């Protein structure tokens, strides 16, 4: 049995701590290449995942959380969800019901049990739910959408982000050509500039779900029949991901390398590689060393490889997704989660899988969540990287300033979080009205 705790940071917001995929540095394989292409086939793996919803130290039942999200009282901010209403679907899993726990974790009166199903080994990420209902396809717009120009992202130095990508013409291994369309190379990952590569040999255009996914490791690259994810400049994010997703909840993102070795766009209605965030969120570094800010590559391999380097004395845009146009996971809108590394750590060292005790990568001590909900409100948060590194401490302070609804800060050295001046072990969240700044000092 696995436990996943979702801490509700305040009466207006929720912070999400989700498990990530591919923790180990070896090829992760999901499913079987012999499974059908146009339908989901699942195999039950013993052991349920129990999700705990917590608000100010009190556990909250799922029906109350769901009602709060639907009414706008709660907003999930962090790794995956900002405003979410779980759709009604026909599922192969048992109905979720609140149950008591006998775990060694703090006594919880309200739990939601969701039995995970997957064809993956137990050591890899298992989605909290599964269903034979295909992942909802984003609504197609009447006209093709190009990456919108955003004045708040003007400091990113982005080039080519508005250029129409020539689908089916560029070789999969030619990442230099992608830079003309806004993509930024992450050469240190050993994937030919890409953030991640998901090999899907059984995928076909129009498939409802993808049953076999193999994640490439360093030394590989964007090969035929694979989805290849990439970084965009600060203030922007990738605009490409397929409607078909992993049939057990895995996210898949990027452009597609077809059987002819050419790169194809994957998202209907979007003809650029990058799209602007909503703007209004920045990071300002008042330290004498740089700070590596690493975003989860989502949808995609879900590794913390999407990178932003905030140089000493610099102010840089932090991409804030809009839930109306961002990736939808099983009917739920998503936001962005970032990992904050200690000062002086390069993006090459900090924006990849770390090791226990390193305080880097997925072991960075602090996370921040950023996203605009479907109601049009932007929420940002600072919270501990639990359960991966609950005792990690940064060597500097963080506070949110600007047009925000309250005070939210982190104290380096002690590892304490403060919500309006009051210590808060779960972190803090504020609403944004204007421009908000994460100050590193």
N, C-alpha and C positions, 0 to 999 in steps of 0.2 A: 504493500500500500504506500502510495506517495501522497505527500501533503503539499499543497500550494496555497500560501496565504496572500490574500489580496487586502492590503491595508487601506482603509478609507481615511484619507488624510484630514478631511474636514467635512462639514456638513454639505459643502458644495462640490467636493471633488473626491476622486478615488485614485489611488496610485497602484499600479500593477507590477507585480514581480512575477515574470513568466520564465519557465525553463527554456533554455535555448538548445538548438539542434547542433549536432556534430561537435561535441565537446572534445572528442579525441582526434588526433591528427592522423587519421587514416581514412580511406574512402568509406563514406557512409552509403549503404545501399538500402533502398526502401522498396519493398514489394518484389514482384516477379515479372520478368519480361514476357512471360507466357500469359499473363492476365489480359482480359479484354481491354480495348482502348476506350470504349465509349460508355463504360459503366464502372462503378466502384465495386471492388471485391475486397472484403476485409476478413481478417482472422483475429479472433480474440486472444489477447495476451493477458494471462492471469495478473490480477492485482489492480484495484481501482485507483484513480486519482481523486483525492478529496480536496476540494477547494474551500478555503475558509475566508469569509468576508468580515473584516474587522474595522470598527469605527471607534476611535478614541479608547482603545483597549477593550471594547465590548464587541462580541460577535453578533453579526446581523444575518438573519435568514435570507436565502436567495430571493424569495418572493418580494421581500421588502426592498432589497437592492434593485431588483428588476423594475419594480414600480417606481423607485426613486430615479432610476435612469430614464424611464419612459416619461416621467413628469418633468425632467430637467433638474431635479433636486440634486442628483449625483452625476458626476462626470468622471469617467475613467481617464487618467492622464498617465502616460508612461510608455511601456514597451509596445502595447498593441491597440488599446482601445481608448477612445475618448468619450463618445456618446454611443451607446449601444443598446439596441433592442433585439433580443434574441428572437429570430423568426420561428414560427411554428412549422415544424417539419416532421416527416415520418422518419423515425430513426431506428436503427437496429439495436441501439443500446437501451438498457432498462431505464424507466422513468426516474429522473433525479429526485431524491427526497431528502429532507434534512434528517441527519442521523447523529447520535452521540458518538463521541470518539473515546478510544482507550489509549490513544497515543500519549507519548511522554511530553508532547507539546502542551502549552497552557490549555487548561480545560476549556473546551468550546461547546457551547450549547447549540450552535447553529452551524451545520456543515452541509455542503452540497456534494453528493457523491456522483461522480461521472466516470463510468467504466470506460477505459481507453481501449481502443482496438487498433492494431497495426500489424503489419507484416515485418516490422523492423525488429532488430535485436533489442533486448531489454536495455542495453547500455546507451541507446540513442534516444533522442527526444521522441516522446509519445504525446500526440495531441490530446487535450483534455476531453474532447468528444469526437464522435464520428457519426456519419450519416450517409445513407445511400442517396440523399438529395444532393445534387451537384452544387458546388459553391456558386452563389448568385453572381450573375454577370452584371458588371456595372452598366448602368443605363447609357445607351449610345446617344450622343448629342446629334442634333440635326446637321451640324457642320463640323468639319475637322477642327480640332483645337490645337493651337500652337502654344508654346510656353509663353505665358504672359509676362510682359515687362513689369518689373516691380521696383519702384523708386527706392524702397527701403533696402533693396539688395544691391544697390549701386556700388557699394564698396567691395563687392566680391571679385571684381576684375573678370567676370565671366565673359567668355567669347564663344560665339557660335551656338548659344543655347536656343536661339530662335530659328535656327536654320533647319529647313525641312530635310529629314534624313532620307537618303536614296535607298529604300528598302530593296533587298535582293541584289545589290550591286557590289558591296564592299566585302572583301575577304574576311573571314572570321578572325584570322590571326593578325590583321592589320589594325592594331589599336591606335596607331598614329593617325589613321584616317578618321577615327572616331573623335579625336580631339578637335576637329574642325566643326563638330556639332555639339560641343560643350562637355564631352566626357573628359574626366581627369584620371590619369593612370596611377595605379597603386603597384608600382613595379616590385616592391619588397615582398609581395605575397607570392611571387613566383608563378603567376597565372597569366602572364602576358599582358599585364596592365589591368586586368579585370579584378573585381572584388570577390567574385565567386563564380563557380561554374557548376551547373547541375545537369548531369548527363541523363537524357531521357530517351533511350533508343526505341521505346514502344509508343512514343507520342505521335499523334497525327493531328493535322489541322482539323478543328471542329470537335475534338474529343471533349467529353464532359469532365473528365478527371484524368490524372496521370498516376499510373499504378507503380511504376518503377522509376526511382530517382537515385542516381549515384553522384556524390559530391566529389569533385576533383580536388586533389591536394597539390601542394607546391611542386612545381616541375611540370604540371599539366598545362592546360590552356583551354581556349574556347574551341572545342572540337565539333565535328558534325553531330547533329541531333542533340544539341544541348542548349540550355538557356544560360546566358552569360550576363552577369550583373556588373554594374559600373558605377563609379562615383561621378558626381556633378559638383560644380563650384559652390562655395558657401552661399546660402540663400536659395539654392536650387536642390532638386532631388530627381532621381530617375523617374521618367514618365512611362516606362514600358514594363508590363508584366502581362502574362496570358490570362484569359478568363478561366481556362482549365487549371486546376490546382491539384496538389497531392490528395489522393483519395482517402487518406487518413489525417488530413488537416495540415500537411506540410505546406508552407508557402513557397511559391516559385516566382522568380522575378528576373527581369532583364530582357535583352533581345535574343532572338532565336537564330542559331547557326543551323541552317538547313542541310539537307543531304548533299547539296552541291558545294557546301563550304562557304555559303554566302549569308550575310546577316540580314534578318528580316525584322521589321517592327512587329510587336506582339499585341498591342492594345488598340482596339478599334476607336477611331475618332481622334487619335493623338499621333501626329506625324513628326514629333521631335524626340530627341533622347532625354532631354531634361525639361523640367517645369518648375516655375517659381513657387516658393512657399508663400504664405500670406504676409510675410514681413513682420516687422515690429519686435523682433527678438534678437538680441546681440550678446556677445561675450566681450568683456573688456578686461584686458590683462594689465594689472598694475604691478606685477612682479618683475624681477630682473631676469627671469627665465621663461621660456615658452610653456604653454599648457596644451597637451594633446587631448582634443575632445573627439571621441569616437562614437559614431552612431551605429546602431544595429542595422545590418544590411537586410532590410525587410520591405517587401517580400524578397525572399532569396534564401541564402544559406543561414541567415540569422546569426552570423558572426559579427563581431563589433569591428568591422573593417572599414566602414565608411568614415572618412577622416576630415577633420578640420584642425589646422594648426593655428593656435592663437599666440603669435609672437609677443615677446616682452614689449609692453607699451602699446600694443595694437588693440583695435576694436574690430571684431569680425561678425558677420551675420551668422546666426544660427537658424537653420531651416526649420520653419514652423509649418507643418502640413495642414491642409484644409480637409476636414473630414468629408466634405462634399465631393472632393475629387481624389482623395487618397485611396490607398488599397483597402479593399473590403475583405475581411476574413470571416467566412461562414456567416455572412449577413451583418457583421459588425464593423463599424468604421474604425480606423486605426490612426495612431499618432506616432511620434518619434521618441525613442529613448536614447540617451547619450551616456557614455561612460567618461568620467573626469579622472584623468591620470595625475599623478604627482608632478610638480613643476620640474622642468628639465628633461622629461621623458619625450623622446621623439615620436612622431606619428608612426614611424617604422617599427618602433618597439612597443608602443602603446596600443596601436590599432590593429591588433590581431589577438589570437588566443594567448592568454597569459598562463602563468603557473602559480600554484598556491604559495602565498608568502611574498609574491613579487609586487603586489599592489598595482599591477599593470594589466591592460587589456580587460578581459572579462572579470579580472580580480581587482579592478580599480575600485577604490573605496566608496565613491559617490556616483549616483545616477541623477540625471535631470530629465524631466519629461516635458514635452512641448507639443501643443496641438490646439487647433481651433475646432470646436464642436459644431454640430449641425445647426445649433441655434445661433451661431455667429460669434460666440464668446471664445476668447483665447485663454487657456489656462496653462501655467507653467509651474514646475515643482522641483524641489530638491529632496532626495531621499536616499537612505542607505542601500547599498548593494547587497541586499539579503535575498536568499540565504548564502550566496556565493562567498561574500567576504564581509560578514557583519562586524568584525572587529578592526577592519582596515581604517587607517586615518590618513588624511591628506596633510601636506606640510604648508597649507595656506588656507585662508578663509574664503567663503563665498557668500555673497548676499545679492538679493534681487532688488534693483532700484528702478526708478522711472515711474511710468504711469501704471501702477499696480494697486490692488485692493487692500494690501496689508504688508506686513514685514515678514520676510522669509529668509533665513540665513543658516549657514553652517560654520562651525568653529573648528578650524584646523588645530591639530595637536591634541584636542580633547575628543574630537569626533562627535560633538553634540550638535543637534539641530534645534532651531528656535522658530516657533510660530508666533508672530506678534510679541516677541520677547519672552515667551514661555517655552521652556524646554519641551521638545516633542520628539520622542525616540523614533517615530515613524516618518519624520520629515515635515514638510510644509508645502502648501500650494497657494498660489495667488491668481486672481483674474487680471487680465491685462486690458488696459484702456489707453492705447497710445503705443509708446515704445517701452519695452522692458529690457533691462540689462542684467546679465549675470556678471557680477564683478568678482574678479579673482584678485585678492590682495593679501 
